[in-house]
Amino acid sequence: MGRFGKFFVLGSAIALAAAVAGCATSRPQGPYAELLPATVAPPAALHRVVVQSVDGRGQVATGPVPASASVMFVRPGYSLASARSTFYLPPGDHTLDFTAIVDQRDANNMLPPIGPYSKNGAGVLKLNVEAGKRYYVAAKVNTGRPDDWQPVVYKVEDIQNYRPR
C-alpha cells in the first residue's frame, strides 16, 4: 500500500471513530431519556459505576475499566474522567450492564476479601425509562458479599427545558 493509501486508511479510521463518538453522545431524534452513571461522586453508601453495555451493545467509552470486570477495586482518587457519563435512551425497556468501582479503603471493610476484579456477572439493571426523565445510577455493594452487588437508580428527575427533536 502506498503512502496515500496508508493516509486514506488512517483518515478513514479517525473519521469513523469521530462519527461513532459523535453519535454516541448526541441527543437522538425523537423522545429520549438520559442515563447518568455515577462516575464521579455517588451519594453516601453507594459506589461509582461505569456502563459496559446498553441492550447488549458494548460501550466504547468505559475509560480504564475492562469490560470483563463486574467489580473493580481502585485506589482512592482513581479517575474515571475518560468514562462516558451521559447516555441517551429511547423510551421503553432497557437492559444495562455496569461495572462497580469501589475504593480500596471501602473494600477493606468487605468480607470475604476478593481480588481487584470480580467477574461473576453482577451489575445488570433492567430499566423502563420515560421520555423527558433523567435517571441517576450508582452501585449498592453488599459488604458481606461484594460479588453480589446491584446497580440502583438513586434519583429520577425531569429534564429541564426538555424538547425532543
N, C-alpha and C positions, 0 to 999 in steps of 0.2 A: 504494500500500500504506500503510495507516495505521500509527500508532506501534506498536500491539500486534503487527501483522504483522511489522514490522521486528525487534522484540524476539524474536518467536517464531522467525523465520528465524535470527537471530544465536544465540539459545539452542540451537536445534537443531543448528547447525553446531558450537558448542562441545561439546555433549553427544556428537555423533558423533565429533569429534576425540578426546575423552577416552575414549570407548569403544574406538576403534581403538588408541589408545596403550596402554590397559589390557590389551587382548587381546594386543598385540604383546609385552609384557614379562612377562606372567603365564605360569606353568607350564601346559602343556596337560594335558588329561585323558589318562590312559594313559601308556605308556612314553615317555621322551624322552631326548635328549642335549642338552648345552649346547655352544654355539659361542662362544668368546671371542676376538674380533679384538683384536689389539694396538693399542689406540687411545692408550695412554699410553707405556709403556716396553718395547719389544721387546728380546729378547736381543741381544747384540753381533752385528754383521754383518747384522742383519735390520732392517727398517723397519716403521713403523706401517701399518695398513690400516684401511679403512672398508668395511663390507659395503654394496654397492649393490643387489643383488637376491639372493633365495633362490628357486630353482626358477622363475626368470622373473618373480617378483613383486618389483617395486621396493620398496625400503625407504624410509620417510619420515624416519627419524631419522638422517640422514647428517651432520648438523651443517653446517658451512660448505663442504662438499665437493660440487662439482657432479656430477651423475650421469654426465655425458659424459666425465669425466676418468678416464684409466687410471692415470696417474702425476701427482701434484701436488707441485711443489717449493715448500717453505714456509720461512719464517724460523725459526731455532732458537727453541724455546719456543712454537711455534704450538699453540694449544689445540684439542683435539677433545673438550672436555668435553660438548658437546651431541650428540656422535655416540653412537649406541647401542652398548653394549659387551657385551651378553649376548643370545644368540638361542637359542630352544628349538626343537629339531628332532625330528620323529618318527624312529624308527629306519629305516634304509634309505639309498638312494642320493639324493644331493642335488647340484645344480649351484649354485655360489655365485660371484657376481661381486663383485670388490673394486676399490678404488682404493688404490694405494700412496701413502703420504705420506712424502716424502723431504726431510730438512732441506737447505737450500741449501748449507751447509758440506760435506755429503756429496756433493751434486750437483757441486760444483766439481772433484771427482776423477773424474767420469764423462766418458767420451768416446764419441761426439761430444756436445758440449753441446746440450741441447734446451731448448725454451721451458718456461714454467711448467706447461703441461698437455700430456700425451701422450694421443692418442685412438686408439691402434692396436688396442685390444681385448684387450690382455694382461690378466691378472688373473682368469682363470676357474679354479676348482678344482672338480673332481668328487670327492665325498667320500661314502663309505659309513660312516654313523655307527651306533654301537651304543648301545642303551639303557643309561643309568647311567654314561655316559662324558662327560668334558669335553674338548673339543678347542680348543687354543690355536693361532691362526693369525697369521702375520706375512708380510711381503713379503721375498723374496730378489731383490734387484735386481742385475743383471749390470752392473758398472761400465763395460764396453766397449760394451754395448748396453742402455742403461737402458729403452728401449721394450720390450725382451724380458725382462720380469720375471715371476716366478711367486709366487703365494701358496703358503705351505708350512705344514703342521701341524708345529709345533716341539715340541709336548708333548701327550700324552694321559694323562689320569688318571681314576680312578674318582671319581664324585661322592659325597662323604661324606654319610652318612645319606640315601641315595637311597631315596625312597618314592614311586613314581608314584601318582597319584590314581585 
